[in-house]
Amino acid sequence: MDPVLADSVRLTDDGVLILDRREFPFQRNWVTCRTVEEVARAIEDMVTQSSGPYFAALYGMVLAAREAAGMRPHAAHAALEQAGERLIRTRSTNNHLRKAVNAVLSAATGAGEELLTSTLAGAQAGDELYRSRCRSLGTHAAALLPDEGGVLTHCWADLYLIETVNAAHRAGKRLRFFCTETRPYLQGARLTAETLGEMGVDTTLISDGMGAAVLQSGEVDALVTAADRVAMDGHVINKVGTLALAVAASAFHVPFHALVQAPDQQVTTGADVPIEYRSGDEVRYTLGRRTASDKVRGLYPAFDVTPPRFVTTIVTDRGPFEPGLVAEYYREGEHNQ
């Protein structure tokens, strides 16, 4: 049975059901989004995280098609494009939302029942393409890991993680994982570690401040994270805290493998990626409990940028690349959504 987070967004006749990751695993509540705007707010409010927003955007576009089905073709497609723009704006750093929207828009034709059928087909194709690319990505990532050893992670939950672990299991590898807690939402503690635990993997949780010490200890053979985006010059954009771990890994000669389905051709270097800044108040609370008083302010850049000199490998669905050679990914032809 797949871990819970492998299927955390579902399309129903009533709307889009999204597992509330802010409460997982202690509660398993599903939020029902009946409109595109409700899906967008769920993404902005961190109801869904990691690859969840990709699937939410796919099926949010189907909701948009349902709303536009009674319009004439030109008006219906304009409404779909407007809905797509709203979904893309919800999280500015990760480009998966753009890919999800484009997967549906490129399939949408006609109006009425034809529009409903075509957008649903586009969303389903985008769903399966993402999952198949994750399977390829996981196979390539697992091949870089030792037959037995320790892996340090930072905030990469669901499909990238699941498929990497599945591939490692198929290869007979015995890995143990160290997970950072990933403040302030504790995704590493609640999502990554829980998923590894569901898969029967030896898992140890550490606080965010322990990463360098664990890398120094000799217990870690590789630092492995996802990447929200990779620039064409090899800069890695990922959850804030990745940069510090990458620098520490470099200092202690531990390889850092960053996982992304494909580098982003629209981004030349890391400076071209907009870094999302969330409310500083989120840093002053943990799981709804206040951890700092009003005497101080909070600062929350949700992502950071790791220069390629601190990255050993960019692992894609087409295999691993040295950071400076990621442009070779596209020599085999285009298959971005």
Secondary structure by P-SEA (a helix, b strand, c coil): cccccccccccccccbbbcccccccccbbbbbbccaaaaaaaaaacccccaaaaaaaaaaaaaaaaaaccccaaaaaaaaaaaaaaaaacccccaaaaaaaaaaaaaccccaaaaaaaaaaaaaaaaaaaaaaaaaaaaaaaaaccccbbbbbcccccaaaaaaaaaaaaabbbbbbbbbcccccccccccaaaaaaaaccbbbbbcccaaaaaaacccccbbbbbbcccccccccccccaaaaaaaaaaaabbbbbbbbccccccccccccbbbbbccccccccccccccccccbbbbbccccccccccccccccccccccccccccccccccccc
